[in-house]
Structure formats: C-alpha cells, structure tokens
Amino acid sequence: MTSLLEVRGLRASYGAVQALHGLDFSLDEGGVTTLLGANGAGKTTTLRALCAMIRTSGDILFEGRPIAGRSTEDVVRLGIAHVPQGRGTFARFSVEENLELGATTRRDKNGIRDDMDRMFATFPILEKRRTQQAGTLSGGEQQMLAVARALMLRPRLMLLDEPSFGLAPLVVRELFETLARVNREQKVSMLIVEQNADLALDLADQAYLIETGRIVLSGPSAALRQDEGVRKAYLGY
C-alpha cells in the first residue's frame, strides 16, 4: 500500500513540558490505524500535532509533501479532518447548519448538497433531527454529527479522538460499524485514538502503542492483539 501519512521524529511540547519524544509512524492510504495507550501517554497530543494545534518539530509528510509548520486551516484544506474528544459540535446551530460548517472550505455547491444527502443516508437519525439544535441531541447523536460534519470536508484522512467516549455500548458498536463502512465504501483513511482497545483493534489494520510520548510497540492489529502485554493491559485477558 502507498503511505498517505508519514511521521518522522515528531516532537511536541506544551510550554516547557515535552509531550512527544520523536515519534515515527505511517498510515497507509485507505487504511485504518489506531493509537493505543494509557491516559496521558500522548495520543491526543499526536492528533493535535498533526493538525498544527501545538508547537512541534520533526517531519510530517502528507501524500509525500511536508506539512509541518503549516497553519491548521491549511491542514484542513489539504483534506485532513479532526473529530476532537468531546465531539465539539456547535451546540446552538442546527444539525444541518453544523454539516454546512463542515464544508466551509469547499465551493462546489452541488457537491455539498449531494454530500449532505449522503450524510443523512449514512446517519438516518440525523435526517430526523436536521432542524434540531445540536446541543439538544443525545451523546451518540452528537458524535455521529461530529463524524458527519468532518466527512463533509471530503477528507482524505480523518483523525478521531476517543469516538466512543461517554457513549452506551450499543451506540458505540453502531458508530464503529458506520466508521468501518465509511472506510470501506468512501475510502477515507482513519487514524483513531481510542480507549476501547478491543473495538479499535477490530476496526484497524495497523496499531501503535504509545507510552509516555514514545512508541513502544507497533504492527498489524492482529499481531498486537496477540501480544501478552497488550492483552493484559488493554484487553483484560
């Protein structure tokens, strides 16, 4: 497979505190990769670093082109969409208005309308709620809206930070089934940070384990699932 994203020697810091210590990883075009690790390991920081939301050093190549040092807006225009932890919907705007905001960098009005219809087909509950304020949706509905809004960008790569956070198990299962379908049918590559390691490894092709800002284990998801340390620490058996 062709690498869509390559990261070499990525370091990031918050003021004087260094959070990432030279990460090296890659993501295949059309693939799904997951970042596993305990709270505070650096997973969320990695996503923020890729979106130019914090100070970084090292190389970040997207489709073979360096993007380190670009603004967050430039990163979005390249086709990298970020679904942050806590969903980040615009609470006072309607579902439809939130989706429109996801397409603000686009100028193809017909394509935007077509994608809006596709989002409602992908997430039927959102069509029923299209005029409802996002802040009045359930947690699961808000997470679906956050994913749909990101897809309105027509991204090449989606960065998802804890998509299962705070959701009921049945909602989580439905959401991950939808993500798998989007990856399969729309060929959207994904980098997922997720505490539910079992679900994340089911969805992903590749996995990386981060501890204190360093990658300590990597490989195909099936291989990490069989690793004794991963099983005991993250899978509970």
Biotite code that builds the C-alpha atoms (Angstrom):
import biotite.structure as struc

atoms = struc.array([
    struc.Atom([0.000, 0.000, 0.000], chain_id="A", res_id=1, res_name="MET", atom_name="CA", element="C"),
    struc.Atom([1.020, 3.619, -0.573], chain_id="A", res_id=2, res_name="THR", atom_name="CA", element="C"),
    struc.Atom([1.705, 5.692, 2.531], chain_id="A", res_id=3, res_name="SER", atom_name="CA", element="C"),
    struc.Atom([-0.710, 8.588, 2.890], chain_id="A", res_id=4, res_name="LEU", atom_name="CA", element="C"),
    struc.Atom([0.879, 9.947, 6.053], chain_id="A", res_id=5, res_name="LEU", atom_name="CA", element="C"),
    struc.Atom([4.471, 9.586, 7.230], chain_id="A", res_id=6, res_name="GLU", atom_name="CA", element="C"),
    struc.Atom([5.699, 10.952, 10.539], chain_id="A", res_id=7, res_name="VAL", atom_name="CA", element="C"),
    struc.Atom([9.377, 11.058, 11.424], chain_id="A", res_id=8, res_name="ARG", atom_name="CA", element="C"),
    struc.Atom([10.899, 12.238, 14.668], chain_id="A", res_id=9, res_name="GLY", atom_name="CA", element="C"),
    struc.Atom([7.762, 14.044, 15.791], chain_id="A", res_id=10, res_name="LEU", atom_name="CA", element="C"),
    struc.Atom([8.246, 16.013, 18.984], chain_id="A", res_id=11, res_name="ARG", atom_name="CA", element="C"),
    struc.Atom([5.682, 18.244, 20.639], chain_id="A", res_id=12, res_name="ALA", atom_name="CA", element="C"),
    struc.Atom([5.545, 20.293, 23.790], chain_id="A", res_id=13, res_name="SER", atom_name="CA", element="C"),
    struc.Atom([3.263, 22.388, 25.937], chain_id="A", res_id=14, res_name="TYR", atom_name="CA", element="C"),
    struc.Atom([5.475, 25.234, 27.060], chain_id="A", res_id=15, res_name="GLY", atom_name="CA", element="C"),
    struc.Atom([8.491, 23.722, 28.775], chain_id="A", res_id=16, res_name="ALA", atom_name="CA", element="C"),
    struc.Atom([6.878, 20.288, 29.074], chain_id="A", res_id=17, res_name="VAL", atom_name="CA", element="C"),
    struc.Atom([7.740, 17.902, 26.234], chain_id="A", res_id=18, res_name="GLN", atom_name="CA", element="C"),
    struc.Atom([4.878, 15.530, 25.463], chain_id="A", res_id=19, res_name="ALA", atom_name="CA", element="C"),
    struc.Atom([6.119, 13.623, 22.392], chain_id="A", res_id=20, res_name="LEU", atom_name="CA", element="C"),
    struc.Atom([9.664, 12.319, 22.144], chain_id="A", res_id=21, res_name="HIS", atom_name="CA", element="C"),
    struc.Atom([10.406, 11.589, 18.496], chain_id="A", res_id=22, res_name="GLY", atom_name="CA", element="C"),
    struc.Atom([7.513, 9.502, 17.130], chain_id="A", res_id=23, res_name="LEU", atom_name="CA", element="C"),
    struc.Atom([7.936, 7.575, 13.883], chain_id="A", res_id=24, res_name="ASP", atom_name="CA", element="C"),
    struc.Atom([4.867, 6.070, 12.247], chain_id="A", res_id=25, res_name="PHE", atom_name="CA", element="C"),
    struc.Atom([2.999, 5.881, 8.960], chain_id="A", res_id=26, res_name="SER", atom_name="CA", element="C"),
    struc.Atom([-0.528, 5.362, 7.734], chain_id="A", res_id=27, res_name="LEU", atom_name="CA", element="C"),
    struc.Atom([-1.455, 3.582, 4.517], chain_id="A", res_id=28, res_name="ASP", atom_name="CA", element="C"),
    struc.Atom([-3.788, 5.184, 2.014], chain_id="A", res_id=29, res_name="GLU", atom_name="CA", element="C"),
    struc.Atom([-7.250, 3.741, 2.531], chain_id="A", res_id=30, res_name="GLY", atom_name="CA", element="C"),
    struc.Atom([-6.236, 2.114, 5.803], chain_id="A", res_id=31, res_name="GLY", atom_name="CA", element="C"),
    struc.Atom([-7.263, 2.451, 9.425], chain_id="A", res_id=32, res_name="VAL", atom_name="CA", element="C"),
    struc.Atom([-4.605, 2.898, 12.100], chain_id="A", res_id=33, res_name="THR", atom_name="CA", element="C"),
    struc.Atom([-5.162, 3.100, 15.835], chain_id="A", res_id=34, res_name="THR", atom_name="CA", element="C"),
    struc.Atom([-3.064, 4.650, 18.591], chain_id="A", res_id=35, res_name="LEU", atom_name="CA", element="C"),
    struc.Atom([-3.339, 2.800, 21.889], chain_id="A", res_id=36, res_name="LEU", atom_name="CA", element="C"),
    struc.Atom([-2.046, 3.846, 25.272], chain_id="A", res_id=37, res_name="GLY", atom_name="CA", element="C"),
    struc.Atom([-2.984, 4.903, 28.770], chain_id="A", res_id=38, res_name="ALA", atom_name="CA", element="C"),
    struc.Atom([-4.353, 8.332, 29.623], chain_id="A", res_id=39, res_name="ASN", atom_name="CA", element="C"),
    struc.Atom([-1.581, 10.899, 29.343], chain_id="A", res_id=40, res_name="GLY", atom_name="CA", element="C"),
    struc.Atom([0.539, 8.758, 27.028], chain_id="A", res_id=41, res_name="ALA", atom_name="CA", element="C"),
    struc.Atom([0.451, 11.342, 24.216], chain_id="A", res_id=42, res_name="GLY", atom_name="CA", element="C"),
    struc.Atom([-2.290, 10.045, 21.939], chain_id="A", res_id=43, res_name="LYS", atom_name="CA", element="C"),
    struc.Atom([-4.418, 13.207, 21.838], chain_id="A", res_id=44, res_name="THR", atom_name="CA", element="C"),
    struc.Atom([-1.268, 15.300, 21.589], chain_id="A", res_id=45, res_name="THR", atom_name="CA", element="C"),
    struc.Atom([-0.283, 13.337, 18.489], chain_id="A", res_id=46, res_name="THR", atom_name="CA", element="C"),
    struc.Atom([-3.536, 14.240, 16.764], chain_id="A", res_id=47, res_name="LEU", atom_name="CA", element="C"),
    struc.Atom([-3.180, 17.874, 17.773], chain_id="A", res_id=48, res_name="ARG", atom_name="CA", element="C"),
    struc.Atom([0.366, 17.901, 16.455], chain_id="A", res_id=49, res_name="ALA", atom_name="CA", element="C"),
    struc.Atom([-0.783, 16.595, 13.071], chain_id="A", res_id=50, res_name="LEU", atom_name="CA", element="C"),
    struc.Atom([-3.377, 19.399, 12.950], chain_id="A", res_id=51, res_name="CYS", atom_name="CA", element="C"),
    struc.Atom([-0.801, 22.095, 13.791], chain_id="A", res_id=52, res_name="ALA", atom_name="CA", element="C"),
    struc.Atom([-2.606, 22.913, 17.021], chain_id="A", res_id=53, res_name="MET", atom_name="CA", element="C"),
    struc.Atom([0.550, 22.785, 19.160], chain_id="A", res_id=54, res_name="ILE", atom_name="CA", element="C"),
    struc.Atom([4.245, 23.509, 18.707], chain_id="A", res_id=55, res_name="ARG", atom_name="CA", element="C"),
    struc.Atom([6.098, 20.641, 17.031], chain_id="A", res_id=56, res_name="THR", atom_name="CA", element="C"),
    struc.Atom([9.353, 19.632, 15.424], chain_id="A", res_id=57, res_name="SER", atom_name="CA", element="C"),
    struc.Atom([10.135, 16.757, 13.093], chain_id="A", res_id=58, res_name="GLY", atom_name="CA", element="C"),
    struc.Atom([8.760, 15.761, 9.700], chain_id="A", res_id=59, res_name="ASP", atom_name="CA", element="C"),
    struc.Atom([5.110, 15.244, 8.766], chain_id="A", res_id=60, res_name="ILE", atom_name="CA", element="C"),
    struc.Atom([4.528, 14.178, 5.172], chain_id="A", res_id=61, res_name="LEU", atom_name="CA", element="C"),
    struc.Atom([1.018, 14.025, 3.722], chain_id="A", res_id=62, res_name="PHE", atom_name="CA", element="C"),
    struc.Atom([0.840, 12.483, 0.260], chain_id="A", res_id=63, res_name="GLU", atom_name="CA", element="C"),
    struc.Atom([4.616, 12.869, 0.176], chain_id="A", res_id=64, res_name="GLY", atom_name="CA", element="C"),
    struc.Atom([4.524, 16.625, 0.834], chain_id="A", res_id=65, res_name="ARG", atom_name="CA", element="C"),
    struc.Atom([5.801, 18.223, 4.043], chain_id="A", res_id=66, res_name="PRO", atom_name="CA", element="C"),
    struc.Atom([3.058, 19.870, 6.084], chain_id="A", res_id=67, res_name="ILE", atom_name="CA", element="C"),
    struc.Atom([4.895, 20.614, 9.326], chain_id="A", res_id=68, res_name="ALA", atom_name="CA", element="C"),
    struc.Atom([4.770, 24.343, 10.022], chain_id="A", res_id=69, res_name="GLY", atom_name="CA", element="C"),
    struc.Atom([1.554, 24.949, 8.085], chain_id="A", res_id=70, res_name="ARG", atom_name="CA", element="C"),
    struc.Atom([-1.444, 26.519, 9.755], chain_id="A", res_id=71, res_name="SER", atom_name="CA", element="C"),
    struc.Atom([-4.379, 24.461, 10.977], chain_id="A", res_id=72, res_name="THR", atom_name="CA", element="C"),
    struc.Atom([-6.538, 25.954, 8.213], chain_id="A", res_id=73, res_name="GLU", atom_name="CA", element="C"),
    struc.Atom([-4.032, 24.837, 5.577], chain_id="A", res_id=74, res_name="ASP", atom_name="CA", element="C"),
    struc.Atom([-4.004, 21.322, 7.025], chain_id="A", res_id=75, res_name="VAL", atom_name="CA", element="C"),
    struc.Atom([-7.800, 21.190, 6.787], chain_id="A", res_id=76, res_name="VAL", atom_name="CA", element="C"),
    struc.Atom([-7.728, 22.381, 3.175], chain_id="A", res_id=77, res_name="ARG", atom_name="CA", element="C"),
    struc.Atom([-5.355, 19.528, 2.335], chain_id="A", res_id=78, res_name="LEU", atom_name="CA", element="C"),
    struc.Atom([-8.091, 17.097, 3.346], chain_id="A", res_id=79, res_name="GLY", atom_name="CA", element="C"),
    struc.Atom([-7.305, 16.243, 6.974], chain_id="A", res_id=80, res_name="ILE", atom_name="CA", element="C"),
    struc.Atom([-10.387, 16.346, 9.214], chain_id="A", res_id=81, res_name="ALA", atom_name="CA", element="C"),
    struc.Atom([-10.226, 16.238, 13.014], chain_id="A", res_id=82, res_name="HIS", atom_name="CA", element="C"),
    struc.Atom([-13.020, 14.904, 15.231], chain_id="A", res_id=83, res_name="VAL", atom_name="CA", element="C"),
    struc.Atom([-11.925, 16.014, 18.720], chain_id="A", res_id=84, res_name="PRO", atom_name="CA", element="C"),
    struc.Atom([-12.647, 14.327, 22.002], chain_id="A", res_id=85, res_name="GLN", atom_name="CA", element="C"),
    struc.Atom([-15.936, 15.595, 23.404], chain_id="A", res_id=86, res_name="GLY", atom_name="CA", element="C"),
    struc.Atom([-17.378, 15.913, 19.883], chain_id="A", res_id=87, res_name="ARG", atom_name="CA", element="C"),
    struc.Atom([-17.123, 19.705, 19.600], chain_id="A", res_id=88, res_name="GLY", atom_name="CA", element="C"),
    struc.Atom([-20.426, 20.304, 17.829], chain_id="A", res_id=89, res_name="THR", atom_name="CA", element="C"),
    struc.Atom([-21.790, 23.844, 17.571], chain_id="A", res_id=90, res_name="PHE", atom_name="CA", element="C"),
    struc.Atom([-24.496, 23.472, 20.200], chain_id="A", res_id=91, res_name="ALA", atom_name="CA", element="C"),
    struc.Atom([-26.743, 26.383, 19.180], chain_id="A", res_id=92, res_name="ARG", atom_name="CA", element="C"),
    struc.Atom([-26.662, 25.567, 15.481], chain_id="A", res_id=93, res_name="PHE", atom_name="CA", element="C"),
    struc.Atom([-28.971, 23.030, 13.884], chain_id="A", res_id=94, res_name="SER", atom_name="CA", element="C"),
    struc.Atom([-27.786, 19.665, 12.611], chain_id="A", res_id=95, res_name="VAL", atom_name="CA", element="C"),
    struc.Atom([-27.993, 20.934, 9.039], chain_id="A", res_id=96, res_name="GLU", atom_name="CA", element="C"),
    struc.Atom([-26.041, 24.084, 9.888], chain_id="A", res_id=97, res_name="GLU", atom_name="CA", element="C"),
    struc.Atom([-23.323, 22.001, 11.564], chain_id="A", res_id=98, res_name="ASN", atom_name="CA", element="C"),
    struc.Atom([-22.973, 19.933, 8.392], chain_id="A", res_id=99, res_name="LEU", atom_name="CA", element="C"),
    struc.Atom([-22.756, 23.073, 6.280], chain_id="A", res_id=100, res_name="GLU", atom_name="CA", element="C"),
    struc.Atom([-19.949, 24.335, 8.514], chain_id="A", res_id=101, res_name="LEU", atom_name="CA", element="C"),
    struc.Atom([-18.034, 21.155, 7.747], chain_id="A", res_id=102, res_name="GLY", atom_name="CA", element="C"),
    struc.Atom([-17.944, 22.174, 4.095], chain_id="A", res_id=103, res_name="ALA", atom_name="CA", element="C"),
    struc.Atom([-16.854, 25.800, 4.553], chain_id="A", res_id=104, res_name="THR", atom_name="CA", element="C"),
    struc.Atom([-13.589, 25.266, 2.649], chain_id="A", res_id=105, res_name="THR", atom_name="CA", element="C"),
    struc.Atom([-15.470, 23.917, -0.386], chain_id="A", res_id=106, res_name="ARG", atom_name="CA", element="C"),
    struc.Atom([-17.003, 25.873, -3.245], chain_id="A", res_id=107, res_name="ARG", atom_name="CA", element="C"),
    struc.Atom([-18.851, 23.101, -5.130], chain_id="A", res_id=108, res_name="ASP", atom_name="CA", element="C"),
    struc.Atom([-22.441, 23.805, -4.095], chain_id="A", res_id=109, res_name="LYS", atom_name="CA", element="C"),
    struc.Atom([-23.907, 20.846, -5.980], chain_id="A", res_id=110, res_name="ASN", atom_name="CA", element="C"),
    struc.Atom([-21.364, 18.514, -4.433], chain_id="A", res_id=111, res_name="GLY", atom_name="CA", element="C"),
    struc.Atom([-22.114, 19.872, -0.964], chain_id="A", res_id=112, res_name="ILE", atom_name="CA", element="C"),
    struc.Atom([-25.828, 19.188, -1.429], chain_id="A", res_id=113, res_name="ARG", atom_name="CA", element="C"),
    struc.Atom([-25.068, 15.667, -2.635], chain_id="A", res_id=114, res_name="ASP", atom_name="CA", element="C"),
    struc.Atom([-22.809, 15.057, 0.360], chain_id="A", res_id=115, res_name="ASP", atom_name="CA", element="C"),
    struc.Atom([-25.464, 16.389, 2.725], chain_id="A", res_id=116, res_name="MET", atom_name="CA", element="C"),
    struc.Atom([-27.875, 13.796, 1.328], chain_id="A", res_id=117, res_name="ASP", atom_name="CA", element="C"),
    struc.Atom([-25.217, 11.114, 1.696], chain_id="A", res_id=118, res_name="ARG", atom_name="CA", element="C"),
    struc.Atom([-24.631, 12.043, 5.336], chain_id="A", res_id=119, res_name="MET", atom_name="CA", element="C"),
    struc.Atom([-28.351, 11.747, 6.041], chain_id="A", res_id=120, res_name="PHE", atom_name="CA", element="C"),
    struc.Atom([-28.350, 8.345, 4.324], chain_id="A", res_id=121, res_name="ALA", atom_name="CA", element="C"),
    struc.Atom([-25.317, 7.253, 6.350], chain_id="A", res_id=122, res_name="THR", atom_name="CA", element="C"),
    struc.Atom([-26.732, 8.584, 9.632], chain_id="A", res_id=123, res_name="PHE", atom_name="CA", element="C"),
    struc.Atom([-30.549, 8.377, 9.261], chain_id="A", res_id=124, res_name="PRO", atom_name="CA", element="C"),
    struc.Atom([-31.172, 9.703, 12.773], chain_id="A", res_id=125, res_name="ILE", atom_name="CA", element="C"),
    struc.Atom([-29.549, 13.000, 11.753], chain_id="A", res_id=126, res_name="LEU", atom_name="CA", element="C"),
    struc.Atom([-32.069, 13.498, 8.970], chain_id="A", res_id=127, res_name="GLU", atom_name="CA", element="C"),
    struc.Atom([-34.854, 13.201, 11.544], chain_id="A", res_id=128, res_name="LYS", atom_name="CA", element="C"),
    struc.Atom([-33.048, 15.834, 13.620], chain_id="A", res_id=129, res_name="ARG", atom_name="CA", element="C"),
    struc.Atom([-31.902, 18.103, 10.780], chain_id="A", res_id=130, res_name="ARG", atom_name="CA", element="C"),
    struc.Atom([-33.566, 21.266, 12.136], chain_id="A", res_id=131, res_name="THR", atom_name="CA", element="C"),
    struc.Atom([-32.863, 20.467, 15.799], chain_id="A", res_id=132, res_name="GLN", atom_name="CA", element="C"),
    struc.Atom([-30.186, 22.299, 17.752], chain_id="A", res_id=133, res_name="GLN", atom_name="CA", element="C"),
    struc.Atom([-27.078, 20.151, 18.076], chain_id="A", res_id=134, res_name="ALA", atom_name="CA", element="C"),
    struc.Atom([-26.860, 20.806, 21.803], chain_id="A", res_id=135, res_name="GLY", atom_name="CA", element="C"),
    struc.Atom([-30.182, 19.027, 22.362], chain_id="A", res_id=136, res_name="THR", atom_name="CA", element="C"),
    struc.Atom([-29.055, 15.780, 20.706], chain_id="A", res_id=137, res_name="LEU", atom_name="CA", element="C"),
    struc.Atom([-28.086, 12.711, 22.697], chain_id="A", res_id=138, res_name="SER", atom_name="CA", element="C"),
    struc.Atom([-24.387, 11.979, 23.150], chain_id="A", res_id=139, res_name="GLY", atom_name="CA", element="C"),
    struc.Atom([-24.449, 9.321, 20.449], chain_id="A", res_id=140, res_name="GLY", atom_name="CA", element="C"),
    struc.Atom([-26.251, 11.599, 18.028], chain_id="A", res_id=141, res_name="GLU", atom_name="CA", element="C"),
    struc.Atom([-23.745, 14.373, 18.682], chain_id="A", res_id=142, res_name="GLN", atom_name="CA", element="C"),
    struc.Atom([-20.869, 12.006, 17.965], chain_id="A", res_id=143, res_name="GLN", atom_name="CA", element="C"),
    struc.Atom([-22.499, 10.923, 14.713], chain_id="A", res_id=144, res_name="MET", atom_name="CA", element="C"),
    struc.Atom([-22.958, 14.592, 13.816], chain_id="A", res_id=145, res_name="LEU", atom_name="CA", element="C"),
    struc.Atom([-19.286, 15.303, 14.554], chain_id="A", res_id=146, res_name="ALA", atom_name="CA", element="C"),
    struc.Atom([-18.219, 12.467, 12.247], chain_id="A", res_id=147, res_name="VAL", atom_name="CA", element="C"),
    struc.Atom([-20.670, 13.531, 9.539], chain_id="A", res_id=148, res_name="ALA", atom_name="CA", element="C"),
    struc.Atom([-19.503, 17.139, 9.757], chain_id="A", res_id=149, res_name="ARG", atom_name="CA", element="C"),
    struc.Atom([-15.899, 16.001, 9.288], chain_id="A", res_id=150, res_name="ALA", atom_name="CA", element="C"),
    struc.Atom([-16.926, 13.903, 6.284], chain_id="A", res_id=151, res_name="LEU", atom_name="CA", element="C"),
    struc.Atom([-18.489, 16.994, 4.678], chain_id="A", res_id=152, res_name="MET", atom_name="CA", element="C"),
    struc.Atom([-14.927, 18.150, 4.081], chain_id="A", res_id=153, res_name="LEU", atom_name="CA", element="C"),
    struc.Atom([-14.480, 15.148, 1.780], chain_id="A", res_id=154, res_name="ARG", atom_name="CA", element="C"),
    struc.Atom([-11.326, 14.318, 3.727], chain_id="A", res_id=155, res_name="PRO", atom_name="CA", element="C"),
    struc.Atom([-8.536, 12.026, 2.633], chain_id="A", res_id=156, res_name="ARG", atom_name="CA", element="C"),
    struc.Atom([-7.738, 11.412, 6.296], chain_id="A", res_id=157, res_name="LEU", atom_name="CA", element="C"),
    struc.Atom([-9.890, 11.554, 9.416], chain_id="A", res_id=158, res_name="MET", atom_name="CA", element="C"),
    struc.Atom([-8.358, 11.920, 12.882], chain_id="A", res_id=159, res_name="LEU", atom_name="CA", element="C"),
    struc.Atom([-10.762, 10.666, 15.545], chain_id="A", res_id=160, res_name="LEU", atom_name="CA", element="C"),
    struc.Atom([-10.080, 11.253, 19.226], chain_id="A", res_id=161, res_name="ASP", atom_name="CA", element="C"),
    struc.Atom([-11.926, 8.861, 21.573], chain_id="A", res_id=162, res_name="GLU", atom_name="CA", element="C"),
    struc.Atom([-15.065, 8.466, 19.431], chain_id="A", res_id=163, res_name="PRO", atom_name="CA", element="C"),
    struc.Atom([-16.606, 6.056, 21.965], chain_id="A", res_id=164, res_name="SER", atom_name="CA", element="C"),
    struc.Atom([-16.147, 8.380, 24.957], chain_id="A", res_id=165, res_name="PHE", atom_name="CA", element="C"),
    struc.Atom([-19.262, 8.611, 27.128], chain_id="A", res_id=166, res_name="GLY", atom_name="CA", element="C"),
    struc.Atom([-21.455, 6.526, 24.833], chain_id="A", res_id=167, res_name="LEU", atom_name="CA", element="C"),
    struc.Atom([-23.579, 3.487, 25.625], chain_id="A", res_id=168, res_name="ALA", atom_name="CA", element="C"),
    struc.Atom([-22.166, 0.151, 24.362], chain_id="A", res_id=169, res_name="PRO", atom_name="CA", element="C"),
    struc.Atom([-24.871, -0.331, 21.717], chain_id="A", res_id=170, res_name="LEU", atom_name="CA", element="C"),
    struc.Atom([-24.287, 3.192, 20.380], chain_id="A", res_id=171, res_name="VAL", atom_name="CA", element="C"),
    struc.Atom([-20.534, 2.593, 20.299], chain_id="A", res_id=172, res_name="VAL", atom_name="CA", element="C"),
    struc.Atom([-20.994, -0.607, 18.303], chain_id="A", res_id=173, res_name="ARG", atom_name="CA", element="C"),
    struc.Atom([-23.246, 1.174, 15.804], chain_id="A", res_id=174, res_name="GLU", atom_name="CA", element="C"),
    struc.Atom([-20.776, 4.044, 15.461], chain_id="A", res_id=175, res_name="LEU", atom_name="CA", element="C"),
    struc.Atom([-17.830, 1.748, 14.808], chain_id="A", res_id=176, res_name="PHE", atom_name="CA", element="C"),
    struc.Atom([-19.809, -0.228, 12.254], chain_id="A", res_id=177, res_name="GLU", atom_name="CA", element="C"),
    struc.Atom([-20.529, 3.056, 10.491], chain_id="A", res_id=178, res_name="THR", atom_name="CA", element="C"),
    struc.Atom([-16.844, 4.049, 10.573], chain_id="A", res_id=179, res_name="LEU", atom_name="CA", element="C"),
    struc.Atom([-15.919, 0.690, 9.043], chain_id="A", res_id=180, res_name="ALA", atom_name="CA", element="C"),
    struc.Atom([-18.492, 1.216, 6.292], chain_id="A", res_id=181, res_name="ARG", atom_name="CA", element="C"),
    struc.Atom([-17.254, 4.756, 5.575], chain_id="A", res_id=182, res_name="VAL", atom_name="CA", element="C"),
    struc.Atom([-13.689, 3.491, 5.310], chain_id="A", res_id=183, res_name="ASN", atom_name="CA", element="C"),
    struc.Atom([-14.713, 0.638, 3.053], chain_id="A", res_id=184, res_name="ARG", atom_name="CA", element="C"),
    struc.Atom([-17.145, 2.486, 0.778], chain_id="A", res_id=185, res_name="GLU", atom_name="CA", element="C"),
    struc.Atom([-15.777, 6.039, 0.744], chain_id="A", res_id=186, res_name="GLN", atom_name="CA", element="C"),
    struc.Atom([-12.077, 5.050, 1.007], chain_id="A", res_id=187, res_name="LYS", atom_name="CA", element="C"),
    struc.Atom([-11.468, 7.525, 3.826], chain_id="A", res_id=188, res_name="VAL", atom_name="CA", element="C"),
    struc.Atom([-8.269, 6.763, 5.730], chain_id="A", res_id=189, res_name="SER", atom_name="CA", element="C"),
    struc.Atom([-8.518, 6.998, 9.508], chain_id="A", res_id=190, res_name="MET", atom_name="CA", element="C"),
    struc.Atom([-6.224, 7.496, 12.488], chain_id="A", res_id=191, res_name="LEU", atom_name="CA", element="C"),
    struc.Atom([-8.142, 6.637, 15.653], chain_id="A", res_id=192, res_name="ILE", atom_name="CA", element="C"),
    struc.Atom([-7.262, 7.292, 19.291], chain_id="A", res_id=193, res_name="VAL", atom_name="CA", element="C"),
    struc.Atom([-9.447, 5.029, 21.388], chain_id="A", res_id=194, res_name="GLU", atom_name="CA", element="C"),
    struc.Atom([-9.541, 3.724, 24.966], chain_id="A", res_id=195, res_name="GLN", atom_name="CA", element="C"),
    struc.Atom([-11.682, 0.755, 23.913], chain_id="A", res_id=196, res_name="ASN", atom_name="CA", element="C"),
    struc.Atom([-8.731, -1.219, 22.585], chain_id="A", res_id=197, res_name="ALA", atom_name="CA", element="C"),
    struc.Atom([-10.841, -4.220, 21.636], chain_id="A", res_id=198, res_name="ASP", atom_name="CA", element="C"),
    struc.Atom([-13.051, -2.227, 19.262], chain_id="A", res_id=199, res_name="LEU", atom_name="CA", element="C"),
    struc.Atom([-10.131, -0.205, 17.945], chain_id="A", res_id=200, res_name="ALA", atom_name="CA", element="C"),
    struc.Atom([-8.118, -3.308, 17.062], chain_id="A", res_id=201, res_name="LEU", atom_name="CA", element="C"),
    struc.Atom([-11.165, -4.838, 15.361], chain_id="A", res_id=202, res_name="ASP", atom_name="CA", element="C"),
    struc.Atom([-11.524, -1.783, 13.134], chain_id="A", res_id=203, res_name="LEU", atom_name="CA", element="C"),
    struc.Atom([-7.864, -1.008, 12.439], chain_id="A", res_id=204, res_name="ALA", atom_name="CA", element="C"),
    struc.Atom([-5.360, -2.611, 10.097], chain_id="A", res_id=205, res_name="ASP", atom_name="CA", element="C"),
    struc.Atom([-2.317, -1.247, 11.933], chain_id="A", res_id=206, res_name="GLN", atom_name="CA", element="C"),
    struc.Atom([-1.750, -0.273, 15.545], chain_id="A", res_id=207, res_name="ALA", atom_name="CA", element="C"),
    struc.Atom([0.814, 1.647, 17.572], chain_id="A", res_id=208, res_name="TYR", atom_name="CA", element="C"),
    struc.Atom([1.202, 1.561, 21.340], chain_id="A", res_id=209, res_name="LEU", atom_name="CA", element="C"),
    struc.Atom([2.349, 4.825, 22.954], chain_id="A", res_id=210, res_name="ILE", atom_name="CA", element="C"),
    struc.Atom([3.811, 5.141, 26.432], chain_id="A", res_id=211, res_name="GLU", atom_name="CA", element="C"),
    struc.Atom([4.969, 8.488, 27.867], chain_id="A", res_id=212, res_name="THR", atom_name="CA", element="C"),
    struc.Atom([5.270, 10.100, 24.449], chain_id="A", res_id=213, res_name="GLY", atom_name="CA", element="C"),
    struc.Atom([7.147, 7.234, 22.785], chain_id="A", res_id=214, res_name="ARG", atom_name="CA", element="C"),
    struc.Atom([6.022, 4.409, 20.521], chain_id="A", res_id=215, res_name="ILE", atom_name="CA", element="C"),
    struc.Atom([6.956, 1.165, 22.236], chain_id="A", res_id=216, res_name="VAL", atom_name="CA", element="C"),
    struc.Atom([5.175, -1.377, 20.040], chain_id="A", res_id=217, res_name="LEU", atom_name="CA", element="C"),
    struc.Atom([3.733, -1.418, 16.529], chain_id="A", res_id=218, res_name="SER", atom_name="CA", element="C"),
    struc.Atom([2.479, -3.815, 13.895], chain_id="A", res_id=219, res_name="GLY", atom_name="CA", element="C"),
    struc.Atom([-0.655, -5.291, 12.347], chain_id="A", res_id=220, res_name="PRO", atom_name="CA", element="C"),
    struc.Atom([-3.633, -5.065, 14.679], chain_id="A", res_id=221, res_name="SER", atom_name="CA", element="C"),
    struc.Atom([-3.974, -8.835, 14.787], chain_id="A", res_id=222, res_name="ALA", atom_name="CA", element="C"),
    struc.Atom([-0.387, -9.143, 15.997], chain_id="A", res_id=223, res_name="ALA", atom_name="CA", element="C"),
    struc.Atom([-0.844, -6.582, 18.770], chain_id="A", res_id=224, res_name="LEU", atom_name="CA", element="C"),
    struc.Atom([-3.994, -8.357, 19.868], chain_id="A", res_id=225, res_name="ARG", atom_name="CA", element="C"),
    struc.Atom([-1.891, -11.470, 20.468], chain_id="A", res_id=226, res_name="GLN", atom_name="CA", element="C"),
    struc.Atom([0.825, -9.627, 22.410], chain_id="A", res_id=227, res_name="ASP", atom_name="CA", element="C"),
    struc.Atom([0.663, -10.703, 26.055], chain_id="A", res_id=228, res_name="GLU", atom_name="CA", element="C"),
    struc.Atom([1.400, -7.228, 27.414], chain_id="A", res_id=229, res_name="GLY", atom_name="CA", element="C"),
    struc.Atom([-1.304, -5.618, 25.279], chain_id="A", res_id=230, res_name="VAL", atom_name="CA", element="C"),
    struc.Atom([-3.820, -8.316, 26.209], chain_id="A", res_id=231, res_name="ARG", atom_name="CA", element="C"),
    struc.Atom([-3.247, -7.912, 29.935], chain_id="A", res_id=232, res_name="LYS", atom_name="CA", element="C"),
    struc.Atom([-3.059, -4.112, 29.982], chain_id="A", res_id=233, res_name="ALA", atom_name="CA", element="C"),
    struc.Atom([-5.685, -3.164, 27.408], chain_id="A", res_id=234, res_name="TYR", atom_name="CA", element="C"),
    struc.Atom([-7.877, -6.158, 26.594], chain_id="A", res_id=235, res_name="LEU", atom_name="CA", element="C"),
    struc.Atom([-8.343, -7.541, 30.078], chain_id="A", res_id=236, res_name="GLY", atom_name="CA", element="C"),
    struc.Atom([-7.362, -11.185, 29.491], chain_id="A", res_id=237, res_name="TYR", atom_name="CA", element="C"),
])
